[in-house]
Every structure is written in C-alpha cells, then in structure tokens.
C-alpha cells in the first residue's frame, strides 16, 4: 500500500502544480507573440494582414496545448479517484458526497 500511496500523492502534486505551470508558461508565450506581432505591424504596416493571421494561428496552437494539458490532467484525476476507490481508501474530508461521517466532519468544519 505504501507504493500506491506514494503514486497517488505524486499524482496529486503533478495535477495540482502541472496545470498552473502550463497556463503560466502559455500566457507568457502568448504575450511574447502578441508583442512581436505588434512590433512587426509597426515596422511594416502593409503586411498587417499576414502578420495578424500568423498571430491568430500561433495563439490558437498555444491555447490548444493548454487544453491538451487540462484533458490529460483530468484523466489523471479520474485515474487517481478510480484507483483509490478500488483500493477502498478513505474519502477525502472535503468531498460533499459519501459517508455520513465525512458529511458530519464537513459540516462541523464549516461552522
């Protein structure tokens, strides 16, 4: 059970830190792309249409990578929940559904 617990802990850390990291890096990349596009349009206004098209295409590709990360991490979370359910591990105390004991603990924490 120790190795599986370590796996679940590592998975929780990866999901909790990986998605925000991906979003931060993607937002930096989008900001750099927009800044470069604005600078290029300022230097060569007659090519504004081509630059704008390339910018929109690049931003769409960057955003799609973030969506892929979100989907991958949601699969990891589903895997984590399914594994913990199959091993009969206790439910986390912040979940709404489940045993009466957890609901009582949750209600007492909210007071």
PDB file as gemmi writes it, atoms N, CA and C in Angstrom:
CRYST1    1.000    1.000    1.000  90.00  90.00  90.00 P 1                      
ATOM      1  N   UNK A   1       0.819  -1.191   0.000  1.00  0.00           N  
ATOM      2  CA  UNK A   1       0.000   0.000   0.000  1.00  0.00           C  
ATOM      3  C   UNK A   1       0.865   1.259   0.000  1.00  0.00           C  
ATOM      4  N   UNK A   2       2.104   1.167   0.449  1.00  0.00           N  
ATOM      5  CA  UNK A   2       2.977   2.325   0.509  1.00  0.00           C  
ATOM      6  C   UNK A   2       3.327   2.866  -0.860  1.00  0.00           C  
ATOM      7  N   UNK A   3       3.593   1.976  -1.807  1.00  0.00           N  
ATOM      8  CA  UNK A   3       3.955   2.419  -3.149  1.00  0.00           C  
ATOM      9  C   UNK A   3       2.765   3.058  -3.854  1.00  0.00           C  
ATOM     10  N   UNK A   4       1.580   2.509  -3.638  1.00  0.00           N  
ATOM     11  CA  UNK A   4       0.391   3.081  -4.272  1.00  0.00           C  
ATOM     12  C   UNK A   4       0.048   4.422  -3.643  1.00  0.00           C  
ATOM     13  N   UNK A   5       0.229   4.536  -2.330  1.00  0.00           N  
ATOM     14  CA  UNK A   5       0.007   5.824  -1.680  1.00  0.00           C  
ATOM     15  C   UNK A   5       0.971   6.882  -2.191  1.00  0.00           C  
ATOM     16  N   UNK A   6       2.223   6.487  -2.416  1.00  0.00           N  
ATOM     17  CA  UNK A   6       3.200   7.423  -2.959  1.00  0.00           C  
ATOM     18  C   UNK A   6       2.833   7.815  -4.391  1.00  0.00           C  
ATOM     19  N   UNK A   7       2.322   6.853  -5.151  1.00  0.00           N  
ATOM     20  CA  UNK A   7       1.874   7.145  -6.509  1.00  0.00           C  
ATOM     21  C   UNK A   7       0.729   8.158  -6.495  1.00  0.00           C  
ATOM     22  N   UNK A   8      -0.248   7.941  -5.623  1.00  0.00           N  
ATOM     23  CA  UNK A   8      -1.383   8.849  -5.547  1.00  0.00           C  
ATOM     24  C   UNK A   8      -0.950  10.242  -5.093  1.00  0.00           C  
ATOM     25  N   UNK A   9      -0.002  10.298  -4.153  1.00  0.00           N  
ATOM     26  CA  UNK A   9       0.495  11.596  -3.694  1.00  0.00           C  
ATOM     27  C   UNK A   9       1.234  12.320  -4.822  1.00  0.00           C  
ATOM     28  N   UNK A  10       2.068  11.590  -5.553  1.00  0.00           N  
ATOM     29  CA  UNK A  10       2.793  12.206  -6.675  1.00  0.00           C  
ATOM     30  C   UNK A  10       1.826  12.665  -7.764  1.00  0.00           C  
ATOM     31  N   UNK A  11       0.786  11.890  -7.994  1.00  0.00           N  
ATOM     32  CA  UNK A  11      -0.211  12.259  -8.992  1.00  0.00           C  
ATOM     33  C   UNK A  11      -0.966  13.520  -8.568  1.00  0.00           C  
ATOM     34  N   UNK A  12      -1.294  13.607  -7.296  1.00  0.00           N  
ATOM     35  CA  UNK A  12      -1.983  14.800  -6.798  1.00  0.00           C  
ATOM     36  C   UNK A  12      -1.104  16.044  -6.919  1.00  0.00           C  
ATOM     37  N   UNK A  13       0.173  15.902  -6.628  1.00  0.00           N  
ATOM     38  CA  UNK A  13       1.091  17.034  -6.751  1.00  0.00           C  
ATOM     39  C   UNK A  13       1.249  17.432  -8.214  1.00  0.00           C  
ATOM     40  N   UNK A  14       1.366  16.442  -9.089  1.00  0.00           N  
ATOM     41  CA  UNK A  14       1.520  16.734 -10.521  1.00  0.00           C  
ATOM     42  C   UNK A  14       0.294  17.451 -11.072  1.00  0.00           C  
ATOM     43  N   UNK A  15      -0.893  17.006 -10.690  1.00  0.00           N  
ATOM     44  CA  UNK A  15      -2.115  17.639 -11.169  1.00  0.00           C  
ATOM     45  C   UNK A  15      -2.254  19.035 -10.568  1.00  0.00           C  
ATOM     46  N   UNK A  16      -1.907  19.171  -9.291  1.00  0.00           N  
ATOM     47  CA  UNK A  16      -2.063  20.453  -8.622  1.00  0.00           C  
ATOM     48  C   UNK A  16      -1.075  21.509  -9.080  1.00  0.00           C  
ATOM     49  N   UNK A  17       0.102  21.118  -9.507  1.00  0.00           N  
ATOM     50  CA  UNK A  17       1.121  22.082  -9.913  1.00  0.00           C  
ATOM     51  C   UNK A  17       1.328  22.139 -11.424  1.00  0.00           C  
ATOM     52  N   UNK A  18       1.045  21.057 -12.115  1.00  0.00           N  
ATOM     53  CA  UNK A  18       1.324  20.989 -13.546  1.00  0.00           C  
ATOM     54  C   UNK A  18       0.442  21.893 -14.381  1.00  0.00           C  
ATOM     55  N   UNK A  19      -0.846  21.907 -14.107  1.00  0.00           N  
ATOM     56  CA  UNK A  19      -1.751  22.731 -14.898  1.00  0.00           C  
ATOM     57  C   UNK A  19      -1.483  24.228 -14.703  1.00  0.00           C  
ATOM     58  N   UNK A  20      -1.335  24.720 -13.469  1.00  0.00           N  
ATOM     59  CA  UNK A  20      -0.998  26.149 -13.339  1.00  0.00           C  
ATOM     60  C   UNK A  20       0.327  26.515 -14.007  1.00  0.00           C  
ATOM     61  N   UNK A  21       1.285  25.616 -13.947  1.00  0.00           N  
ATOM     62  CA  UNK A  21       2.576  25.877 -14.602  1.00  0.00           C  
ATOM     63  C   UNK A  21       2.394  25.968 -16.114  1.00  0.00           C  
ATOM     64  N   UNK A  22       1.611  25.071 -16.671  1.00  0.00           N  
ATOM     65  CA  UNK A  22       1.354  25.103 -18.114  1.00  0.00           C  
ATOM     66  C   UNK A  22       0.626  26.383 -18.515  1.00  0.00           C  
ATOM     67  N   UNK A  23      -0.317  26.815 -17.696  1.00  0.00           N  
ATOM     68  CA  UNK A  23      -1.059  28.037 -18.001  1.00  0.00           C  
ATOM     69  C   UNK A  23      -0.142  29.260 -17.922  1.00  0.00           C  
ATOM     70  N   UNK A  24       0.729  29.306 -16.916  1.00  0.00           N  
ATOM     71  CA  UNK A  24       1.643  30.445 -16.786  1.00  0.00           C  
ATOM     72  C   UNK A  24       2.593  30.527 -17.977  1.00  0.00           C  
ATOM     73  N   UNK A  25       3.156  29.397 -18.361  1.00  0.00           N  
ATOM     74  CA  UNK A  25       4.093  29.401 -19.491  1.00  0.00           C  
ATOM     75  C   UNK A  25       3.385  29.738 -20.801  1.00  0.00           C  
ATOM     76  N   UNK A  26       2.167  29.243 -20.968  1.00  0.00           N  
ATOM     77  CA  UNK A  26       1.418  29.552 -22.189  1.00  0.00           C  
ATOM     78  C   UNK A  26       1.045  31.025 -22.236  1.00  0.00           C  
ATOM     79  N   UNK A  27       0.701  31.609 -21.105  1.00  0.00           N  
ATOM     80  CA  UNK A  27       0.358  33.029 -21.113  1.00  0.00           C  
ATOM     81  C   UNK A  27       1.587  33.890 -21.428  1.00  0.00           C  
ATOM     82  N   UNK A  28       2.753  33.473 -20.957  1.00  0.00           N  
ATOM     83  CA  UNK A  28       3.979  34.193 -21.316  1.00  0.00           C  
ATOM     84  C   UNK A  28       4.251  34.085 -22.820  1.00  0.00           C  
ATOM     85  N   UNK A  29       4.055  32.909 -23.364  1.00  0.00           N  
ATOM     86  CA  UNK A  29       4.280  32.719 -24.799  1.00  0.00           C  
ATOM     87  C   UNK A  29       3.296  33.551 -25.615  1.00  0.00           C  
ATOM     88  N   UNK A  30       2.043  33.615 -25.178  1.00  0.00           N  
ATOM     89  CA  UNK A  30       1.057  34.419 -25.891  1.00  0.00           C  
ATOM     90  C   UNK A  30       1.396  35.907 -25.815  1.00  0.00           C  
ATOM     91  N   UNK A  31       1.871  36.353 -24.661  1.00  0.00           N  
ATOM     92  CA  UNK A  31       2.248  37.760 -24.525  1.00  0.00           C  
ATOM     93  C   UNK A  31       3.431  38.100 -25.429  1.00  0.00           C  
ATOM     94  N   UNK A  32       4.407  37.216 -25.499  1.00  0.00           N  
ATOM     95  CA  UNK A  32       5.561  37.457 -26.381  1.00  0.00           C  
ATOM     96  C   UNK A  32       5.145  37.474 -27.854  1.00  0.00           C  
ATOM     97  N   UNK A  33       4.243  36.559 -28.209  1.00  0.00           N  
ATOM     98  CA  UNK A  33       3.786  36.516 -29.598  1.00  0.00           C  
ATOM     99  C   UNK A  33       3.018  37.782 -29.956  1.00  0.00           C  
ATOM    100  N   UNK A  34       2.167  38.250 -29.067  1.00  0.00           N  
ATOM    101  CA  UNK A  34       1.402  39.470 -29.340  1.00  0.00           C  
ATOM    102  C   UNK A  34       2.329  40.680 -29.427  1.00  0.00           C  
ATOM    103  N   UNK A  35       3.311  40.750 -28.533  1.00  0.00           N  
ATOM    104  CA  UNK A  35       4.260  41.870 -28.571  1.00  0.00           C  
ATOM    105  C   UNK A  35       5.060  41.862 -29.870  1.00  0.00           C  
ATOM    106  N   UNK A  36       5.494  40.706 -30.298  1.00  0.00           N  
ATOM    107  CA  UNK A  36       6.250  40.609 -31.543  1.00  0.00           C  
ATOM    108  C   UNK A  36       5.381  40.978 -32.741  1.00  0.00           C  
ATOM    109  N   UNK A  37       4.100  40.586 -32.703  1.00  0.00           N  
ATOM    110  CA  UNK A  37       3.208  40.913 -33.814  1.00  0.00           C  
ATOM    111  C   UNK A  37       2.957  42.417 -33.893  1.00  0.00           C  
ATOM    112  N   UNK A  38       2.733  43.030 -32.743  1.00  0.00           N  
ATOM    113  CA  UNK A  38       2.511  44.485 -32.736  1.00  0.00           C  
ATOM    114  C   UNK A  38       3.754  45.221 -33.237  1.00  0.00           C  
ATOM    115  N   UNK A  39       4.905  44.775 -32.809  1.00  0.00           N  
ATOM    116  CA  UNK A  39       6.156  45.397 -33.262  1.00  0.00           C  
ATOM    117  C   UNK A  39       6.343  45.202 -34.767  1.00  0.00           C  
ATOM    118  N   UNK A  40       6.016  44.031 -35.264  1.00  0.00           N  
ATOM    119  CA  UNK A  40       6.154  43.766 -36.698  1.00  0.00           C  
ATOM    120  C   UNK A  40       5.189  44.621 -37.517  1.00  0.00           C  
ATOM    121  N   UNK A  41       3.966  44.782 -37.015  1.00  0.00           N  
ATOM    122  CA  UNK A  41       2.993  45.610 -37.734  1.00  0.00           C  
ATOM    123  C   UNK A  41       3.445  47.067 -37.720  1.00  0.00           C  
ATOM    124  N   UNK A  42       4.055  47.507 -36.613  1.00  0.00           N  
ATOM    125  CA  UNK A  42       4.543  48.882 -36.548  1.00  0.00           C  
ATOM    126  C   UNK A  42       5.685  49.110 -37.534  1.00  0.00           C  
ATOM    127  N   UNK A  43       6.502  48.115 -37.746  1.00  0.00           N  
ATOM    128  CA  UNK A  43       7.632  48.266 -38.673  1.00  0.00           C  
ATOM    129  C   UNK A  43       7.198  48.147 -40.126  1.00  0.00           C  
ATOM    130  N   UNK A  44       6.203  47.295 -40.387  1.00  0.00           N  
ATOM    131  CA  UNK A  44       5.787  47.038 -41.760  1.00  0.00           C  
ATOM    132  C   UNK A  44       4.256  47.004 -41.830  1.00  0.00           C  
ATOM    133  N   UNK A  45       3.614  48.151 -41.844  1.00  0.00           N  
ATOM    134  CA  UNK A  45       2.147  48.198 -41.795  1.00  0.00           C  
ATOM    135  C   UNK A  45       1.458  47.515 -42.974  1.00  0.00           C  
ATOM    136  N   UNK A  46       2.119  47.464 -44.123  1.00  0.00           N  
ATOM    137  CA  UNK A  46       1.475  46.845 -45.297  1.00  0.00           C  
ATOM    138  C   UNK A  46       1.329  45.331 -45.149  1.00  0.00           C  
ATOM    139  N   UNK A  47       2.059  44.718 -44.229  1.00  0.00           N  
ATOM    140  CA  UNK A  47       1.965  43.267 -44.010  1.00  0.00           C  
ATOM    141  C   UNK A  47       1.099  42.926 -42.801  1.00  0.00           C  
ATOM    142  N   UNK A  48       0.257  43.856 -42.392  1.00  0.00           N  
ATOM    143  CA  UNK A  48      -0.540  43.660 -41.179  1.00  0.00           C  
ATOM    144  C   UNK A  48      -1.474  42.450 -41.276  1.00  0.00           C  
ATOM    145  N   UNK A  49      -2.061  42.235 -42.436  1.00  0.00           N  
ATOM    146  CA  UNK A  49      -2.985  41.104 -42.594  1.00  0.00           C  
ATOM    147  C   UNK A  49      -2.289  39.759 -42.427  1.00  0.00           C  
ATOM    148  N   UNK A  50      -1.137  39.620 -43.047  1.00  0.00           N  
ATOM    149  CA  UNK A  50      -0.382  38.364 -42.925  1.00  0.00           C  
ATOM    150  C   UNK A  50       0.118  38.149 -41.500  1.00  0.00           C  
ATOM    151  N   UNK A  51       0.575  39.223 -40.882  1.00  0.00           N  
ATOM    152  CA  UNK A  51       1.075  39.113 -39.503  1.00  0.00           C  
ATOM    153  C   UNK A  51      -0.065  38.755 -38.557  1.00  0.00           C  
ATOM    154  N   UNK A  52      -1.227  39.376 -38.762  1.00  0.00           N  
ATOM    155  CA  UNK A  52      -2.380  39.093 -37.909  1.00  0.00           C  
ATOM    156  C   UNK A  52      -2.810  37.633 -38.044  1.00  0.00           C  
ATOM    157  N   UNK A  53      -2.820  37.118 -39.263  1.00  0.00           N  
ATOM    158  CA  UNK A  53      -3.183  35.718 -39.480  1.00  0.00           C  
ATOM    159  C   UNK A  53      -2.191  34.786 -38.769  1.00  0.00           C  
ATOM    160  N   UNK A  54      -0.914  35.074 -38.905  1.00  0.00           N  
ATOM    161  CA  UNK A  54       0.100  34.240 -38.245  1.00  0.00           C  
ATOM    162  C   UNK A  54      -0.028  34.316 -36.729  1.00  0.00           C  
ATOM    163  N   UNK A  55      -0.343  35.512 -36.218  1.00  0.00           N  
ATOM    164  CA  UNK A  55      -0.525  35.668 -34.779  1.00  0.00           C  
ATOM    165  C   UNK A  55      -1.703  34.845 -34.284  1.00  0.00           C  
ATOM    166  N   UNK A  56      -2.831  34.927 -34.948  1.00  0.00           N  
ATOM    167  CA  UNK A  56      -4.021  34.186 -34.519  1.00  0.00           C  
ATOM    168  C   UNK A  56      -3.777  32.686 -34.593  1.00  0.00           C  
ATOM    169  N   UNK A  57      -3.104  32.228 -35.634  1.00  0.00           N  
ATOM    170  CA  UNK A  57      -2.780  30.807 -35.756  1.00  0.00           C  
ATOM    171  C   UNK A  57      -1.862  30.353 -34.624  1.00  0.00           C  
ATOM    172  N   UNK A  58      -0.835  31.151 -34.338  1.00  0.00           N  
ATOM    173  CA  UNK A  58       0.081  30.811 -33.248  1.00  0.00           C  
ATOM    174  C   UNK A  58      -0.606  30.802 -31.894  1.00  0.00           C  
ATOM    175  N   UNK A  59      -1.469  31.797 -31.642  1.00  0.00           N  
ATOM    176  CA  UNK A  59      -2.192  31.841 -30.367  1.00  0.00           C  
ATOM    177  C   UNK A  59      -3.136  30.646 -30.221  1.00  0.00           C  
ATOM    178  N   UNK A  60      -3.756  30.241 -31.315  1.00  0.00           N  
ATOM    179  CA  UNK A  60      -4.647  29.073 -31.265  1.00  0.00           C  
ATOM    180  C   UNK A  60      -3.864  27.804 -30.943  1.00  0.00           C  
ATOM    181  N   UNK A  61      -2.682  27.662 -31.520  1.00  0.00           N  
ATOM    182  CA  UNK A  61      -1.856  26.480 -31.228  1.00  0.00           C  
ATOM    183  C   UNK A  61      -1.380  26.477 -29.778  1.00  0.00           C  
ATOM    184  N   UNK A  62      -0.994  27.631 -29.265  1.00  0.00           N  
ATOM    185  CA  UNK A  62      -0.560  27.710 -27.862  1.00  0.00           C  
ATOM    186  C   UNK A  62      -1.711  27.360 -26.942  1.00  0.00           C  
ATOM    187  N   UNK A  63      -2.894  27.897 -27.229  1.00  0.00           N  
ATOM    188  CA  UNK A  63      -4.054  27.631 -26.375  1.00  0.00           C  
ATOM    189  C   UNK A  63      -4.467  26.166 -26.456  1.00  0.00           C  
ATOM    190  N   UNK A  64      -4.308  25.545 -27.626  1.00  0.00           N  
ATOM    191  CA  UNK A  64      -4.671  24.130 -27.738  1.00  0.00           C  
ATOM    192  C   UNK A  64      -3.756  23.258 -26.878  1.00  0.00           C  
ATOM    193  N   UNK A  65      -2.504  23.654 -26.720  1.00  0.00           N  
ATOM    194  CA  UNK A  65      -1.616  22.897 -25.839  1.00  0.00           C  
ATOM    195  C   UNK A  65      -2.097  22.946 -24.395  1.00  0.00           C  
ATOM    196  N   UNK A  66      -2.591  24.088 -23.965  1.00  0.00           N  
ATOM    197  CA  UNK A  66      -3.125  24.201 -22.600  1.00  0.00           C  
ATOM    198  C   UNK A  66      -4.370  23.331 -22.446  1.00  0.00           C  
ATOM    199  N   UNK A  67      -5.195  23.287 -23.468  1.00  0.00           N  
ATOM    200  CA  UNK A  67      -6.386  22.439 -23.403  1.00  0.00           C  
ATOM    201  C   UNK A  67      -5.992  20.965 -23.343  1.00  0.00           C  
ATOM    202  N   UNK A  68      -4.962  20.568 -24.099  1.00  0.00           N  
ATOM    203  CA  UNK A  68      -4.480  19.186 -24.028  1.00  0.00           C  
ATOM    204  C   UNK A  68      -3.966  18.852 -22.630  1.00  0.00           C  
ATOM    205  N   UNK A  69      -3.277  19.788 -21.999  1.00  0.00           N  
ATOM    206  CA  UNK A  69      -2.787  19.561 -20.633  1.00  0.00           C  
ATOM    207  C   UNK A  69      -3.965  19.409 -19.677  1.00  0.00           C  
ATOM    208  N   UNK A  70      -4.981  20.240 -19.837  1.00  0.00           N  
ATOM    209  CA  UNK A  70      -6.166  20.133 -18.987  1.00  0.00           C  
ATOM    210  C   UNK A  70      -6.836  18.771 -19.137  1.00  0.00           C  
ATOM    211  N   UNK A  71      -6.971  18.300 -20.360  1.00  0.00           N  
ATOM    212  CA  UNK A  71      -7.583  16.985 -20.603  1.00  0.00           C  
ATOM    213  C   UNK A  71      -6.721  15.870 -20.007  1.00  0.00           C  
ATOM    214  N   UNK A  72      -5.415  15.960 -20.186  1.00  0.00           N  
ATOM    215  CA  UNK A  72      -4.521  14.928 -19.640  1.00  0.00           C  
ATOM    216  C   UNK A  72      -4.592  14.892 -18.125  1.00  0.00           C  
ATOM    217  N   UNK A  73      -4.618  16.050 -17.477  1.00  0.00           N  
ATOM    218  CA  UNK A  73      -4.692  16.076 -16.025  1.00  0.00           C  
ATOM    219  C   UNK A  73      -6.060  15.635 -15.517  1.00  0.00           C  
ATOM    220  N   UNK A  74      -7.114  15.889 -16.293  1.00  0.00           N  
ATOM    221  CA  UNK A  74      -8.420  15.388 -15.860  1.00  0.00           C  
ATOM    222  C   UNK A  74      -8.454  13.863 -15.936  1.00  0.00           C  
ATOM    223  N   UNK A  75      -7.780  13.272 -16.940  1.00  0.00           N  
ATOM    224  CA  UNK A  75      -7.673  11.820 -16.986  1.00  0.00           C  
ATOM    225  C   UNK A  75      -6.861  11.294 -15.810  1.00  0.00           C  
ATOM    226  N   UNK A  76      -5.811  12.018 -15.426  1.00  0.00           N  
ATOM    227  CA  UNK A  76      -5.020  11.611 -14.259  1.00  0.00           C  
ATOM    228  C   UNK A  76      -5.860  11.650 -12.991  1.00  0.00           C  
ATOM    229  N   UNK A  77      -6.698  12.673 -12.863  1.00  0.00           N  
ATOM    230  CA  UNK A  77      -7.549  12.774 -11.674  1.00  0.00           C  
ATOM    231  C   UNK A  77      -8.561  11.636 -11.640  1.00  0.00           C  
ATOM    232  N   UNK A  78      -9.162  11.319 -12.790  1.00  0.00           N  
ATOM    233  CA  UNK A  78     -10.113  10.209 -12.847  1.00  0.00           C  
ATOM    234  C   UNK A  78      -9.405   8.905 -12.498  1.00  0.00           C  
ATOM    235  N   UNK A  79      -8.173   8.729 -12.998  1.00  0.00           N  
ATOM    236  CA  UNK A  79      -7.386   7.534 -12.685  1.00  0.00           C  
ATOM    237  C   UNK A  79      -7.108   7.452 -11.190  1.00  0.00           C  
ATOM    238  N   UNK A  80      -6.778   8.574 -10.599  1.00  0.00           N  
ATOM    239  CA  UNK A  80      -6.478   8.623  -9.168  1.00  0.00           C  
ATOM    240  C   UNK A  80      -7.715   8.263  -8.349  1.00  0.00           C  
ATOM    241  N   UNK A  81      -8.871   8.826  -8.716  1.00  0.00           N  
ATOM    242  CA  UNK A  81     -10.101   8.536  -7.979  1.00  0.00           C  
ATOM    243  C   UNK A  81     -10.523   7.079  -8.149  1.00  0.00           C  
ATOM    244  N   UNK A  82     -10.384   6.550  -9.358  1.00  0.00           N  
ATOM    245  CA  UNK A  82     -10.756   5.155  -9.589  1.00  0.00           C  
ATOM    246  C   UNK A  82      -9.838   4.206  -8.824  1.00  0.00           C  
ATOM    247  N   UNK A  83      -8.542   4.521  -8.791  1.00  0.00           N  
ATOM    248  CA  UNK A  83      -7.600   3.676  -8.070  1.00  0.00           C  
ATOM    249  C   UNK A  83      -7.862   3.707  -6.570  1.00  0.00           C  
ATOM    250  N   UNK A  84      -8.136   4.893  -6.037  1.00  0.00           N  
ATOM    251  CA  UNK A  84      -8.397   4.978  -4.603  1.00  0.00           C  
ATOM    252  C   UNK A  84      -9.712   4.285  -4.244  1.00  0.00           C  
ATOM    253  N   UNK A  85     -10.691   4.318  -5.138  1.00  0.00           N  
ATOM    254  CA  UNK A  85     -11.963   3.630  -4.872  1.00  0.00           C  
ATOM    255  C   UNK A  85     -11.780   2.119  -4.936  1.00  0.00           C  
ATOM    256  N   UNK A  86     -10.977   1.641  -5.884  1.00  0.00           N  
ATOM    257  CA  UNK A  86     -10.778   0.199  -5.997  1.00  0.00           C  
ATOM    258  C   UNK A  86      -9.964  -0.358  -4.830  1.00  0.00           C  
ATOM    259  N   UNK A  87      -9.146   0.469  -4.195  1.00  0.00           N  
ATOM    260  CA  UNK A  87      -8.356   0.033  -3.045  1.00  0.00           C  
ATOM    261  C   UNK A  87      -9.069   0.271  -1.717  1.00  0.00           C  
ATOM    262  N   UNK A  88     -10.297   0.789  -1.784  1.00  0.00           N  
ATOM    263  CA  UNK A  88     -11.091   1.094  -0.589  1.00  0.00           C  
ATOM    264  C   UNK A  88     -10.376   2.064   0.341  1.00  0.00           C  
ATOM    265  N   UNK A  89      -9.719   3.064  -0.243  1.00  0.00           N  
ATOM    266  CA  UNK A  89      -9.084   4.097   0.556  1.00  0.00           C  
ATOM    267  C   UNK A  89     -10.157   5.048   1.072  1.00  0.00           C  
ATOM    268  N   UNK A  90      -9.930   5.685   2.228  1.00  0.00           N  
ATOM    269  CA  UNK A  90     -10.949   6.602   2.745  1.00  0.00           C  
ATOM    270  C   UNK A  90     -11.107   7.812   1.840  1.00  0.00           C  
ATOM    271  N   UNK A  91     -12.311   8.351   1.855  1.00  0.00           N  
ATOM    272  CA  UNK A  91     -12.596   9.515   1.027  1.00  0.00           C  
ATOM    273  C   UNK A  91     -11.952  10.745   1.643  1.00  0.00           C  
ATOM    274  N   UNK A  92     -11.587  11.717   0.815  1.00  0.00           N  
ATOM    275  CA  UNK A  92     -11.005  12.943   1.372  1.00  0.00           C  
ATOM    276  C   UNK A  92     -12.049  13.710   2.181  1.00  0.00           C  
ATOM    277  N   UNK A  93     -11.626  14.417   3.194  1.00  0.00           N  
ATOM    278  CA  UNK A  93     -12.598  15.070   4.066  1.00  0.00           C  
ATOM    279  C   UNK A  93     -13.332  16.236   3.428  1.00  0.00           C  
ATOM    280  N   UNK A  94     -12.894  16.755   2.306  1.00  0.00           N  
ATOM    281  CA  UNK A  94     -13.558  17.896   1.699  1.00  0.00           C  
ATOM    282  C   UNK A  94     -14.580  17.501   0.641  1.00  0.00           C  
ATOM    283  N   UNK A  95     -14.820  16.202   0.447  1.00  0.00           N  
ATOM    284  CA  UNK A  95     -15.800  15.801  -0.554  1.00  0.00           C  
ATOM    285  C   UNK A  95     -17.200  15.946   0.022  1.00  0.00           C  
ATOM    286  N   UNK A  96     -18.140  16.348  -0.825  1.00  0.00           N  
ATOM    287  CA  UNK A  96     -19.510  16.572  -0.380  1.00  0.00           C  
ATOM    288  C   UNK A  96     -20.281  15.260  -0.201  1.00  0.00           C  
ATOM    289  N   UNK A  97     -20.127  14.339  -1.117  1.00  0.00           N  
ATOM    290  CA  UNK A  97     -20.903  13.117  -1.049  1.00  0.00           C  
ATOM    291  C   UNK A  97     -20.196  12.044  -0.249  1.00  0.00           C  
ATOM    292  N   UNK A  98     -20.903  10.952  -0.019  1.00  0.00           N  
ATOM    293  CA  UNK A  98     -20.233   9.841   0.626  1.00  0.00           C  
ATOM    294  C   UNK A  98     -20.795   9.514   1.985  1.00  0.00           C  
ATOM    295  N   UNK A  99     -19.946   8.997   2.843  1.00  0.00           N  
ATOM    296  CA  UNK A  99     -20.366   8.521   4.152  1.00  0.00           C  
ATOM    297  C   UNK A  99     -20.907   9.641   5.020  1.00  0.00           C  
ATOM    298  N   UNK A 100     -21.745   9.246   5.948  1.00  0.00           N  
ATOM    299  CA  UNK A 100     -22.306  10.211   6.891  1.00  0.00           C  
ATOM    300  C   UNK A 100     -21.222  10.815   7.767  1.00  0.00           C  
ATOM    301  N   UNK A 101     -20.213  10.026   8.102  1.00  0.00           N  
ATOM    302  CA  UNK A 101     -19.140  10.509   8.968  1.00  0.00           C  
ATOM    303  C   UNK A 101     -18.400  11.676   8.315  1.00  0.00           C  
ATOM    304  N   UNK A 102     -18.159  11.583   7.003  1.00  0.00           N  
ATOM    305  CA  UNK A 102     -17.481  12.681   6.320  1.00  0.00           C  
ATOM    306  C   UNK A 102     -18.373  13.899   6.234  1.00  0.00           C  
ATOM    307  N   UNK A 103     -19.666  13.704   6.023  1.00  0.00           N  
ATOM    308  CA  UNK A 103     -20.588  14.831   5.952  1.00  0.00           C  
ATOM    309  C   UNK A 103     -20.657  15.566   7.279  1.00  0.00           C  
ATOM    310  N   UNK A 104     -20.647  14.802   8.380  1.00  0.00           N  
ATOM    311  CA  UNK A 104     -20.674  15.430   9.702  1.00  0.00           C  
ATOM    312  C   UNK A 104     -19.401  16.217   9.926  1.00  0.00           C  
ATOM    313  N   UNK A 105     -18.248  15.650   9.542  1.00  0.00           N  
ATOM    314  CA  UNK A 105     -16.984  16.375   9.683  1.00  0.00           C  
ATOM    315  C   UNK A 105     -16.958  17.639   8.852  1.00  0.00           C  
ATOM    316  N   UNK A 106     -17.497  17.558   7.629  1.00  0.00           N  
ATOM    317  CA  UNK A 106     -17.516  18.716   6.759  1.00  0.00           C  
ATOM    318  C   UNK A 106     -18.409  19.806   7.332  1.00  0.00           C  
ATOM    319  N   UNK A 107     -19.573  19.424   7.859  1.00  0.00           N  
ATOM    320  CA  UNK A 107     -20.476  20.410   8.439  1.00  0.00           C  
ATOM    321  C   UNK A 107     -19.861  21.058   9.681  1.00  0.00           C  
ATOM    322  N   UNK A 108     -19.125  20.268  10.469  1.00  0.00           N  
ATOM    323  CA  UNK A 108     -18.513  20.845  11.662  1.00  0.00           C  
ATOM    324  C   UNK A 108     -17.358  21.780  11.305  1.00  0.00           C  
ATOM    325  N   UNK A 109     -16.708  21.556  10.173  1.00  0.00           N  
ATOM    326  CA  UNK A 109     -15.621  22.441   9.736  1.00  0.00           C  
ATOM    327  C   UNK A 109     -16.145  23.760   9.234  1.00  0.00           C  
ATOM    328  N   UNK A 110     -17.351  23.760   8.684  1.00  0.00           N  
ATOM    329  CA  UNK A 110     -17.917  24.988   8.115  1.00  0.00           C  
ATOM    330  C   UNK A 110     -18.457  25.932   9.163  1.00  0.00           C  
ATOM    331  N   UNK A 111     -18.690  25.463  10.367  1.00  0.00           N  
ATOM    332  CA  UNK A 111     -19.271  26.321  11.414  1.00  0.00           C  
ATOM    333  C   UNK A 111     -18.314  27.315  11.938  1.00  0.00           C  
TER     334      UNK A 111                                                      
END                                                                             
